[in-house]
């Protein structure tokens, strides 16, 4: 699943220079999305799905 997320993000960012920094950012974004999904699926949070998405967005915007 993590590799699929990474591939999807790579396709989204294909217009950006393919530098080590950009590859690192794509990997970080994919981890944030994957880990957030895992937390929701395993019910390790009381946040609603909407709240989780809002928090993920906030964290990604911070990066």
C-alpha positions in Angstrom: 0.0 0.0 0.0 2.8 2.4 0.9 4.5 1.8 -2.5 1.1 2.5 -4.3 0.8 5.7 -2.4 4.3 6.7 -3.3 3.7 5.9 -7.0 0.5 7.9 -7.0 2.3 10.9 -5.4 5.2 10.6 -7.9 2.6 10.9 -10.7 1.0 13.9 -9.0 4.4 15.6 -8.7 5.7 14.5 -12.0 5.9 18.1 -13.2 8.4 18.9 -10.4 12.1 18.3 -10.8 13.0 14.8 -9.8 15.6 15.7 -7.1 16.5 13.8 -4.0 14.7 16.4 -2.0 11.5 16.0 -3.9 11.8 12.2 -3.7 12.2 12.5 0.1 9.1 14.8 0.3 7.0 12.3 -1.7 8.1 9.5 0.6 7.2 11.6 3.7 3.8 12.5 2.3 3.1 8.8 1.5 4.1 7.8 5.1 1.8 10.4 6.6 -1.1 9.2 4.5 -0.4 5.6 5.1 0.1 6.0 8.9 -3.1 8.1 9.2 -5.1 5.4 7.4 -3.6 2.7 9.6 -4.5 4.6 12.8 -8.1 5.0 11.5 -8.5 1.4 10.4 -7.1 0.0 13.7 -9.3 2.4 15.6 -6.4 3.9 17.6 -8.0 7.3 17.6 -11.3 8.8 18.6 -11.1 11.4 15.8 -13.6 11.1 13.0 -12.4 10.4 9.5 -13.0 14.0 8.6 -10.9 15.2 11.5 -8.1 12.8 10.6 -8.0 14.2 7.0 -8.0 17.7 8.4 -5.0 16.9 10.6 -3.2 15.2 7.8 -3.7 18.2 5.6 -2.5 20.5 8.3 0.7 18.4 8.8 1.4 18.2 5.1 0.9 21.9 4.7 3.4 22.4 7.5 6.0 20.3 5.7 
